[in-house]
Amino acid sequence: MKITEECIACGTCVEFCPVEAIVESGEIYAVTEGCTDCRVCVDTCPVDAIVD
């Protein structure tokens, strides 16, 4: 998973990630290696800023 520049840093993905694999990275968030590709973040992102 990757978080694109469209990220508005709302924190929704961080809140819903079951493995805490999303962290702050400058003005947006980033997906860490702990990601299990469950896609919860993709489904919850209000601006579709998370892609495969």
PDB file of N, CA, C and O in Angstrom:
ATOM      1  N   MET A   1       0.834  -1.175   0.000  1.00  0.00           N
ATOM      2  CA  MET A   1       0.000   0.000   0.000  1.00  0.00           C
ATOM      3  C   MET A   1       0.886   1.248   0.000  1.00  0.00           C
ATOM      4  O   MET A   1       1.994   1.250   0.538  1.00  0.00           O
ATOM      5  N   LYS A   2       0.373   2.284  -0.607  1.00  0.00           N
ATOM      6  CA  LYS A   2       1.095   3.556  -0.648  1.00  0.00           C
ATOM      7  C   LYS A   2       0.087   4.693  -0.455  1.00  0.00           C
ATOM      8  O   LYS A   2      -1.026   4.643  -0.979  1.00  0.00           O
ATOM      9  N   ILE A   3       0.484   5.701   0.291  1.00  0.00           N
ATOM     10  CA  ILE A   3      -0.358   6.872   0.484  1.00  0.00           C
ATOM     11  C   ILE A   3       0.150   7.966  -0.449  1.00  0.00           C
ATOM     12  O   ILE A   3       1.325   8.331  -0.414  1.00  0.00           O
ATOM     13  N   THR A   4      -0.742   8.480  -1.277  1.00  0.00           N
ATOM     14  CA  THR A   4      -0.366   9.454  -2.300  1.00  0.00           C
ATOM     15  C   THR A   4      -0.457  10.889  -1.785  1.00  0.00           C
ATOM     16  O   THR A   4      -0.889  11.136  -0.659  1.00  0.00           O
ATOM     17  N   GLU A   5      -0.044  11.819  -2.627  1.00  0.00           N
ATOM     18  CA  GLU A   5      -0.070  13.246  -2.294  1.00  0.00           C
ATOM     19  C   GLU A   5      -1.476  13.781  -2.032  1.00  0.00           C
ATOM     20  O   GLU A   5      -1.632  14.868  -1.476  1.00  0.00           O
ATOM     21  N   GLU A   6      -2.498  13.027  -2.429  1.00  0.00           N
ATOM     22  CA  GLU A   6      -3.877  13.452  -2.194  1.00  0.00           C
ATOM     23  C   GLU A   6      -4.255  13.373  -0.716  1.00  0.00           C
ATOM     24  O   GLU A   6      -5.306  13.876  -0.318  1.00  0.00           O
ATOM     25  N   CYS A   7      -3.413  12.751   0.092  1.00  0.00           N
ATOM     26  CA  CYS A   7      -3.657  12.606   1.531  1.00  0.00           C
ATOM     27  C   CYS A   7      -3.903  13.976   2.165  1.00  0.00           C
ATOM     28  O   CYS A   7      -3.160  14.930   1.935  1.00  0.00           O
ATOM     29  N   ILE A   8      -4.972  14.046   2.974  1.00  0.00           N
ATOM     30  CA  ILE A   8      -5.295  15.293   3.673  1.00  0.00           C
ATOM     31  C   ILE A   8      -4.932  15.199   5.154  1.00  0.00           C
ATOM     32  O   ILE A   8      -5.299  16.073   5.939  1.00  0.00           O
ATOM     33  N   ALA A   9      -4.221  14.154   5.535  1.00  0.00           N
ATOM     34  CA  ALA A   9      -3.738  13.938   6.902  1.00  0.00           C
ATOM     35  C   ALA A   9      -4.857  14.005   7.936  1.00  0.00           C
ATOM     36  O   ALA A   9      -4.708  14.611   8.997  1.00  0.00           O
ATOM     37  N   CYS A  10      -5.986  13.367   7.605  1.00  0.00           N
ATOM     38  CA  CYS A  10      -7.123  13.375   8.527  1.00  0.00           C
ATOM     39  C   CYS A  10      -6.955  12.366   9.660  1.00  0.00           C
ATOM     40  O   CYS A  10      -7.581  12.504  10.711  1.00  0.00           O
ATOM     41  N   GLY A  11      -6.108  11.347   9.451  1.00  0.00           N
ATOM     42  CA  GLY A  11      -5.851  10.349  10.475  1.00  0.00           C
ATOM     43  C   GLY A  11      -6.805   9.173  10.488  1.00  0.00           C
ATOM     44  O   GLY A  11      -6.672   8.287  11.332  1.00  0.00           O
ATOM     45  N   THR A  12      -7.756   9.141   9.583  1.00  0.00           N
ATOM     46  CA  THR A  12      -8.720   8.041   9.547  1.00  0.00           C
ATOM     47  C   THR A  12      -8.019   6.702   9.352  1.00  0.00           C
ATOM     48  O   THR A  12      -8.353   5.728  10.027  1.00  0.00           O
ATOM     49  N   CYS A  13      -7.069   6.642   8.455  1.00  0.00           N
ATOM     50  CA  CYS A  13      -6.356   5.388   8.194  1.00  0.00           C
ATOM     51  C   CYS A  13      -5.598   4.917   9.431  1.00  0.00           C
ATOM     52  O   CYS A  13      -5.560   3.722   9.723  1.00  0.00           O
ATOM     53  N   VAL A  14      -5.004   5.843  10.146  1.00  0.00           N
ATOM     54  CA  VAL A  14      -4.257   5.500  11.359  1.00  0.00           C
ATOM     55  C   VAL A  14      -5.208   4.903  12.392  1.00  0.00           C
ATOM     56  O   VAL A  14      -4.888   3.905  13.038  1.00  0.00           O
ATOM     57  N   GLU A  15      -6.355   5.507  12.540  1.00  0.00           N
ATOM     58  CA  GLU A  15      -7.349   5.068  13.514  1.00  0.00           C
ATOM     59  C   GLU A  15      -7.850   3.655  13.227  1.00  0.00           C
ATOM     60  O   GLU A  15      -8.069   2.880  14.158  1.00  0.00           O
ATOM     61  N   PHE A  16      -8.033   3.312  11.959  1.00  0.00           N
ATOM     62  CA  PHE A  16      -8.620   2.027  11.598  1.00  0.00           C
ATOM     63  C   PHE A  16      -7.619   0.921  11.291  1.00  0.00           C
ATOM     64  O   PHE A  16      -8.014  -0.243  11.215  1.00  0.00           O
ATOM     65  N   CYS A  17      -6.351   1.233  11.112  1.00  0.00           N
ATOM     66  CA  CYS A  17      -5.358   0.202  10.778  1.00  0.00           C
ATOM     67  C   CYS A  17      -5.227  -0.794  11.937  1.00  0.00           C
ATOM     68  O   CYS A  17      -4.838  -0.410  13.040  1.00  0.00           O
ATOM     69  N   PRO A  18      -5.550  -2.077  11.691  1.00  0.00           N
ATOM     70  CA  PRO A  18      -5.521  -3.057  12.778  1.00  0.00           C
ATOM     71  C   PRO A  18      -4.115  -3.452  13.230  1.00  0.00           C
ATOM     72  O   PRO A  18      -3.957  -4.036  14.303  1.00  0.00           O
ATOM     73  N   VAL A  19      -3.096  -3.145  12.432  1.00  0.00           N
ATOM     74  CA  VAL A  19      -1.721  -3.518  12.804  1.00  0.00           C
ATOM     75  C   VAL A  19      -0.830  -2.301  13.043  1.00  0.00           C
ATOM     76  O   VAL A  19       0.389  -2.431  13.147  1.00  0.00           O
ATOM     77  N   GLU A  20      -1.436  -1.127  13.128  1.00  0.00           N
ATOM     78  CA  GLU A  20      -0.711   0.125  13.401  1.00  0.00           C
ATOM     79  C   GLU A  20       0.464   0.325  12.442  1.00  0.00           C
ATOM     80  O   GLU A  20       1.571   0.667  12.858  1.00  0.00           O
ATOM     81  N   ALA A  21       0.200   0.102  11.139  1.00  0.00           N
ATOM     82  CA  ALA A  21       1.254   0.181  10.134  1.00  0.00           C
ATOM     83  C   ALA A  21       1.267   1.507   9.383  1.00  0.00           C
ATOM     84  O   ALA A  21       1.915   1.613   8.342  1.00  0.00           O
ATOM     85  N   ILE A  22       0.567   2.517   9.887  1.00  0.00           N
ATOM     86  CA  ILE A  22       0.547   3.818   9.231  1.00  0.00           C
ATOM     87  C   ILE A  22       1.062   4.855  10.212  1.00  0.00           C
ATOM     88  O   ILE A  22       0.601   4.942  11.350  1.00  0.00           O
ATOM     89  N   VAL A  23       2.038   5.648   9.743  1.00  0.00           N
ATOM     90  CA  VAL A  23       2.687   6.635  10.603  1.00  0.00           C
ATOM     91  C   VAL A  23       2.739   7.994   9.921  1.00  0.00           C
ATOM     92  O   VAL A  23       2.615   8.097   8.700  1.00  0.00           O
ATOM     93  N   GLU A  24       2.923   9.031  10.726  1.00  0.00           N
ATOM     94  CA  GLU A  24       3.095  10.364  10.160  1.00  0.00           C
ATOM     95  C   GLU A  24       4.419  10.429   9.421  1.00  0.00           C
ATOM     96  O   GLU A  24       5.423   9.878   9.873  1.00  0.00           O
ATOM     97  N   SER A  25       4.411  11.108   8.278  1.00  0.00           N
ATOM     98  CA  SER A  25       5.621  11.264   7.476  1.00  0.00           C
ATOM     99  C   SER A  25       5.577  12.640   6.819  1.00  0.00           C
ATOM    100  O   SER A  25       5.123  12.783   5.683  1.00  0.00           O
ATOM    101  N   GLY A  26       6.045  13.634   7.534  1.00  0.00           N
ATOM    102  CA  GLY A  26       5.944  14.998   7.021  1.00  0.00           C
ATOM    103  C   GLY A  26       4.514  15.487   7.116  1.00  0.00           C
ATOM    104  O   GLY A  26       3.889  15.388   8.172  1.00  0.00           O
ATOM    105  N   GLU A  27       3.993  16.014   6.022  1.00  0.00           N
ATOM    106  CA  GLU A  27       2.637  16.551   6.024  1.00  0.00           C
ATOM    107  C   GLU A  27       1.565  15.504   5.742  1.00  0.00           C
ATOM    108  O   GLU A  27       0.374  15.773   5.898  1.00  0.00           O
ATOM    109  N   ILE A  28       1.988  14.303   5.325  1.00  0.00           N
ATOM    110  CA  ILE A  28       1.026  13.233   5.060  1.00  0.00           C
ATOM    111  C   ILE A  28       1.438  12.000   5.860  1.00  0.00           C
ATOM    112  O   ILE A  28       2.361  12.067   6.672  1.00  0.00           O
ATOM    113  N   TYR A  29       0.771  10.895   5.639  1.00  0.00           N
ATOM    114  CA  TYR A  29       1.082   9.649   6.329  1.00  0.00           C
ATOM    115  C   TYR A  29       1.802   8.692   5.389  1.00  0.00           C
ATOM    116  O   TYR A  29       1.822   8.886   4.173  1.00  0.00           O
ATOM    117  N   ALA A  30       2.394   7.648   5.980  1.00  0.00           N
ATOM    118  CA  ALA A  30       3.097   6.638   5.193  1.00  0.00           C
ATOM    119  C   ALA A  30       2.770   5.262   5.748  1.00  0.00           C
ATOM    120  O   ALA A  30       2.488   5.114   6.937  1.00  0.00           O
ATOM    121  N   VAL A  31       2.809   4.257   4.880  1.00  0.00           N
ATOM    122  CA  VAL A  31       2.566   2.869   5.272  1.00  0.00           C
ATOM    123  C   VAL A  31       3.917   2.214   5.546  1.00  0.00           C
ATOM    124  O   VAL A  31       4.833   2.309   4.730  1.00  0.00           O
ATOM    125  N   THR A  32       4.038   1.553   6.687  1.00  0.00           N
ATOM    126  CA  THR A  32       5.294   0.907   7.058  1.00  0.00           C
ATOM    127  C   THR A  32       5.337  -0.535   6.565  1.00  0.00           C
ATOM    128  O   THR A  32       4.371  -1.036   5.990  1.00  0.00           O
ATOM    129  N   GLU A  33       6.461  -1.189   6.797  1.00  0.00           N
ATOM    130  CA  GLU A  33       6.640  -2.583   6.392  1.00  0.00           C
ATOM    131  C   GLU A  33       5.748  -3.537   7.170  1.00  0.00           C
ATOM    132  O   GLU A  33       5.591  -4.695   6.784  1.00  0.00           O
ATOM    133  N   GLY A  34       5.164  -3.062   8.260  1.00  0.00           N
ATOM    134  CA  GLY A  34       4.275  -3.899   9.055  1.00  0.00           C
ATOM    135  C   GLY A  34       2.905  -4.110   8.423  1.00  0.00           C
ATOM    136  O   GLY A  34       2.078  -4.849   8.958  1.00  0.00           O
ATOM    137  N   CYS A  35       2.666  -3.462   7.288  1.00  0.00           N
ATOM    138  CA  CYS A  35       1.384  -3.565   6.594  1.00  0.00           C
ATOM    139  C   CYS A  35       1.131  -5.005   6.162  1.00  0.00           C
ATOM    140  O   CYS A  35       2.020  -5.676   5.638  1.00  0.00           O
ATOM    141  N   THR A  36      -0.099  -5.470   6.390  1.00  0.00           N
ATOM    142  CA  THR A  36      -0.483  -6.835   6.006  1.00  0.00           C
ATOM    143  C   THR A  36      -1.388  -6.856   4.771  1.00  0.00           C
ATOM    144  O   THR A  36      -1.944  -7.899   4.427  1.00  0.00           O
ATOM    145  N   ASP A  37      -1.535  -5.716   4.110  1.00  0.00           N
ATOM    146  CA  ASP A  37      -2.372  -5.589   2.911  1.00  0.00           C
ATOM    147  C   ASP A  37      -3.831  -5.975   3.151  1.00  0.00           C
ATOM    148  O   ASP A  37      -4.474  -6.557   2.277  1.00  0.00           O
ATOM    149  N   CYS A  38      -4.346  -5.653   4.324  1.00  0.00           N
ATOM    150  CA  CYS A  38      -5.741  -5.994   4.629  1.00  0.00           C
ATOM    151  C   CYS A  38      -6.726  -5.050   3.940  1.00  0.00           C
ATOM    152  O   CYS A  38      -7.906  -5.374   3.806  1.00  0.00           O
ATOM    153  N   ARG A  39      -6.248  -3.893   3.506  1.00  0.00           N
ATOM    154  CA  ARG A  39      -7.023  -2.903   2.749  1.00  0.00           C
ATOM    155  C   ARG A  39      -8.052  -2.119   3.571  1.00  0.00           C
ATOM    156  O   ARG A  39      -8.883  -1.415   2.999  1.00  0.00           O
ATOM    157  N   VAL A  40      -8.010  -2.229   4.877  1.00  0.00           N
ATOM    158  CA  VAL A  40      -8.923  -1.444   5.709  1.00  0.00           C
ATOM    159  C   VAL A  40      -8.682   0.044   5.462  1.00  0.00           C
ATOM    160  O   VAL A  40      -9.634   0.821   5.391  1.00  0.00           O
ATOM    161  N   CYS A  41      -7.437   0.441   5.333  1.00  0.00           N
ATOM    162  CA  CYS A  41      -7.117   1.852   5.098  1.00  0.00           C
ATOM    163  C   CYS A  41      -7.688   2.342   3.768  1.00  0.00           C
ATOM    164  O   CYS A  41      -8.193   3.460   3.673  1.00  0.00           O
ATOM    165  N   VAL A  42      -7.603   1.495   2.747  1.00  0.00           N
ATOM    166  CA  VAL A  42      -8.136   1.845   1.429  1.00  0.00           C
ATOM    167  C   VAL A  42      -9.644   2.090   1.528  1.00  0.00           C
ATOM    168  O   VAL A  42     -10.172   3.047   0.962  1.00  0.00           O
ATOM    169  N   ASP A  43     -10.315   1.212   2.252  1.00  0.00           N
ATOM    170  CA  ASP A  43     -11.767   1.299   2.382  1.00  0.00           C
ATOM    171  C   ASP A  43     -12.221   2.484   3.233  1.00  0.00           C
ATOM    172  O   ASP A  43     -13.339   2.969   3.060  1.00  0.00           O
ATOM    173  N   THR A  44     -11.379   2.956   4.143  1.00  0.00           N
ATOM    174  CA  THR A  44     -11.789   4.037   5.045  1.00  0.00           C
ATOM    175  C   THR A  44     -11.305   5.419   4.631  1.00  0.00           C
ATOM    176  O   THR A  44     -11.811   6.415   5.148  1.00  0.00           O
ATOM    177  N   CYS A  45     -10.356   5.515   3.727  1.00  0.00           N
ATOM    178  CA  CYS A  45      -9.815   6.819   3.313  1.00  0.00           C
ATOM    179  C   CYS A  45     -10.898   7.643   2.616  1.00  0.00           C
ATOM    180  O   CYS A  45     -11.448   7.204   1.606  1.00  0.00           O
ATOM    181  N   PRO A  46     -11.213   8.836   3.142  1.00  0.00           N
ATOM    182  CA  PRO A  46     -12.287   9.640   2.564  1.00  0.00           C
ATOM    183  C   PRO A  46     -11.935  10.302   1.224  1.00  0.00           C
ATOM    184  O   PRO A  46     -12.824  10.773   0.515  1.00  0.00           O
ATOM    185  N   VAL A  47     -10.636  10.338   0.876  1.00  0.00           N
ATOM    186  CA  VAL A  47     -10.233  10.993  -0.377  1.00  0.00           C
ATOM    187  C   VAL A  47      -9.537  10.027  -1.339  1.00  0.00           C
ATOM    188  O   VAL A  47      -8.908  10.461  -2.304  1.00  0.00           O
ATOM    189  N   ASP A  48      -9.643   8.738  -1.086  1.00  0.00           N
ATOM    190  CA  ASP A  48      -9.039   7.703  -1.939  1.00  0.00           C
ATOM    191  C   ASP A  48      -7.555   7.952  -2.206  1.00  0.00           C
ATOM    192  O   ASP A  48      -7.093   7.845  -3.342  1.00  0.00           O
ATOM    193  N   ALA A  49      -6.816   8.283  -1.149  1.00  0.00           N
ATOM    194  CA  ALA A  49      -5.399   8.597  -1.282  1.00  0.00           C
ATOM    195  C   ALA A  49      -4.486   7.399  -1.048  1.00  0.00           C
ATOM    196  O   ALA A  49      -3.264   7.541  -1.063  1.00  0.00           O
ATOM    197  N   ILE A  50      -5.064   6.225  -0.834  1.00  0.00           N
ATOM    198  CA  ILE A  50      -4.251   5.041  -0.585  1.00  0.00           C
ATOM    199  C   ILE A  50      -4.450   4.062  -1.740  1.00  0.00           C
ATOM    200  O   ILE A  50      -5.572   3.691  -2.084  1.00  0.00           O
ATOM    201  N   VAL A  51      -3.325   3.657  -2.324  1.00  0.00           N
ATOM    202  CA  VAL A  51      -3.366   2.781  -3.504  1.00  0.00           C
ATOM    203  C   VAL A  51      -2.502   1.544  -3.267  1.00  0.00           C
ATOM    204  O   VAL A  51      -1.671   1.516  -2.359  1.00  0.00           O
ATOM    205  N   ASP A  52      -2.713   0.527  -4.094  1.00  0.00           N
ATOM    206  CA  ASP A  52      -1.906  -0.699  -4.019  1.00  0.00           C
ATOM    207  C   ASP A  52      -0.530  -0.462  -4.560  1.00  0.00           C
ATOM    208  O   ASP A  52       0.292  -1.379  -4.579  1.00  0.00           O
TER     209      ASP A  52
END
